[in-house]
């Protein structure tokens, strides 16, 4: 007999609607809400292959093993929303692995270039 994966989210969302029932006129409930208009992508990801080797160029002196770089063009600017977006990218990159802490958060950097 083939094992079917049970879908828990629809049941949870239904229970949430029931729980919030008397307040639903005052709430907007969006199930499986997409976070963006296009797939999330990091501008640049630099992976350091040798941990004991220092990068000589100034941009890489602070590099650890995993380095996320966000670039803003001369016509653009760095906003607090950009900071939170790239911070979220780092969190998603760190957590999107098969094992817990497969990517050690202490080995991850974020660099903003404007």
Secondary structure, DSSP 8 states (H G I E B T S, - for coil): --------HHHHHHHHHHHTGGGGGG----TT--S-SS----SEEEE-S-TT----SGGGTT--SEEEEEE--TT----HHHHHHHHHHHHHHHHSSSSTTSS-GGGEEEEEE-
